[in-house]
Amino acid sequence: MVNMHDLEIGAPGPFLPPWENALKNAKTIDSLGYDSMAFPDHLAGFIPESIWTPDITPLAFLQQSPHTYYDMATIMGACAAVTENVKLVSAVTEPIRRHPALIAQTFLTLDHISNGRVVLGIGAGEIENVEPYGLSYAGQVGRLRESLKIIKLIWSTHEPFDFEGKFWSMKDAVMSLRPAVEGSPPPIWIAAHGPKMLEITAEFGDGWIPTLLPPKDYGEKLRTIQSLRKKNDREGPFTAALWNWCVLDNDVSECERMMNTPLAKAFALLLPASEWKRLGFNHPFGDTFHSLTDYIPMRYDREATLKAIEAVPMEILDNFYMSGDAESMIKQLENYAHQGLNHIILWNATGMYDLSKTKSSYSVMKEVLSYVKG
């Protein structure tokens, strides 16, 4: 169990234009005392553009498309340069679009810019960012394992090296940039849910950063990782992190109203079919649907998406979002801390579902942060 006042809290880093706002937001997050900023590595977003219309979301007036993201590494470097304390976490990148040697170089560069505040969050990738761009998503878990071997090898030597694997073959490869502090490369947090990925986390990770896990499931998977780490004789610091979505308001009925908006329901479709089944429901996209491996939003037309949104019940929304006022959020965080959580990134999505609630939702966040920081 983790003491609540030792819990670290992060927020999403800015990833949308205009840069002036991104710069301001990065400085604000740092000054408010958040422990981290987490940056997605996306080409495509999670929402079909077929429903990105003003009648579904007022955000369509402000942003042309749901598929709008700054390049992760560039924006992380820019935000590192204008902040002083906050950790900068990739949440998360993958070794399909980015070669492992490039990842190794990028994160050592960010390590220097941030003066040791960067964390390499990495996973097996999402099909929506891979397959539409002509890349193969096959063997993504094996590819991740191999890439982690390469990254660690690069970070351990400045000499030329050879590597022979299933996915990469290297001869006389070299990358001599060293960490900002010799012998202290960036920590690696791995996004893992399934058994093979939990094994990879135990073998290579300095931390774990899943998403959308209720406290009990989170605790069970964390204990699996800890047991595997012990078996592998892996010691040293390990960060148990999590990325969760929030809808916040002092009036709990307002949270329920916002979660029942079409856009909030569209995001809840990301919850895998196995979770729907556990809660007694059938996922509208099929009994085996898993968003990481199956969901390419650009291929869902308006009619199919709206039909799926109508099928999202309140129980699924309650499972997908952390919601409520400050007191309710603190109780939920205590449940996670009881299961061993060290670091949570809270995406306050409230303003996406009701723009008028943006300011008040951040007041709730401020209260939560103030309580945790003691």
Helices and strands as residue ranges (DSSP letters): G 4-6, E 8-12, H 19-31, E 36-39, G 49-51, H 59-62, H 72-81, E 87-90, H 100-114, E 118-122, G 127-129, G 131-133, H 140-156, E 161-164, E 169-173, E 188-190, H 195-204, E 207-208, H 215-231, E 239-248, H 252-259, H 262-268, H 273-278, H 291-294, G 297-299, H 302-310, H 314-320, E 321-324, H 326-338, E 343-348, H 350-353, G 355-357, H 358-373
